Amino acid sequence: MYDTFKNVLKEKGISMYRAALNAGIQPSDIYSAVRGDRKFYDGWKHRISKALEMDPEDVFPDEEDKEVK
């Protein structure tokens, strides 16, 4: 799930933990969302994208949202 997000982090050399902290989000919430245990809220997407200096659409393509349990 959220392969684009994970690939962006890898390309930028940023851990998921660091991305969460930079965006002001609890890392455990991000890990849960990536696993599909919880929704990746739009506010989180915007905050993470801003921290990564990217557009949310480039980090979180819409088709990935349909995979949430």
Contacts in CASP RR format, 6 or more apart in sequence:
PFRMAT RR
TARGET T0000
AUTHOR 0000-0000-0000
METHOD contacts of the structure
MODEL  1
MYDTFKNVLKEKGISMYRAALNAGIQPSDIYSAVRGDRKFYDGWKHRISK
ALEMDPEDVFPDEEDKEVK
1 34 0 8 1.000
1 35 0 8 1.000
1 36 0 8 1.000
1 64 0 8 1.000
1 67 0 8 1.000
1 68 0 8 1.000
2 33 0 8 1.000
2 34 0 8 1.000
2 40 0 8 1.000
2 60 0 8 1.000
2 64 0 8 1.000
3 64 0 8 1.000
4 58 0 8 1.000
4 59 0 8 1.000
4 60 0 8 1.000
4 61 0 8 1.000
4 64 0 8 1.000
5 34 0 8 1.000
5 48 0 8 1.000
5 59 0 8 1.000
5 60 0 8 1.000
5 64 0 8 1.000
6 16 0 8 1.000
6 34 0 8 1.000
8 52 0 8 1.000
8 54 0 8 1.000
8 58 0 8 1.000
8 59 0 8 1.000
9 15 0 8 1.000
9 16 0 8 1.000
9 19 0 8 1.000
9 52 0 8 1.000
12 52 0 8 1.000
14 22 0 8 1.000
14 52 0 8 1.000
16 27 0 8 1.000
16 30 0 8 1.000
16 31 0 8 1.000
16 34 0 8 1.000
17 27 0 8 1.000
19 30 0 8 1.000
19 48 0 8 1.000
19 51 0 8 1.000
19 52 0 8 1.000
20 26 0 8 1.000
20 27 0 8 1.000
20 29 0 8 1.000
20 30 0 8 1.000
20 48 0 8 1.000
21 27 0 8 1.000
22 51 0 8 1.000
23 44 0 8 1.000
23 47 0 8 1.000
23 48 0 8 1.000
23 50 0 8 1.000
23 51 0 8 1.000
24 47 0 8 1.000
25 44 0 8 1.000
25 47 0 8 1.000
25 48 0 8 1.000
29 38 0 8 1.000
29 44 0 8 1.000
30 44 0 8 1.000
30 48 0 8 1.000
32 38 0 8 1.000
33 39 0 8 1.000
33 40 0 8 1.000
33 41 0 8 1.000
33 44 0 8 1.000
34 40 0 8 1.000
36 67 0 8 1.000
36 68 0 8 1.000
36 69 0 8 1.000
37 69 0 8 1.000
38 68 0 8 1.000
39 68 0 8 1.000
40 60 0 8 1.000
40 65 0 8 1.000
40 68 0 8 1.000
45 56 0 8 1.000
45 59 0 8 1.000
45 60 0 8 1.000
46 56 0 8 1.000
48 59 0 8 1.000
49 55 0 8 1.000
49 56 0 8 1.000
49 58 0 8 1.000
49 59 0 8 1.000
49 60 0 8 1.000
52 59 0 8 1.000
END
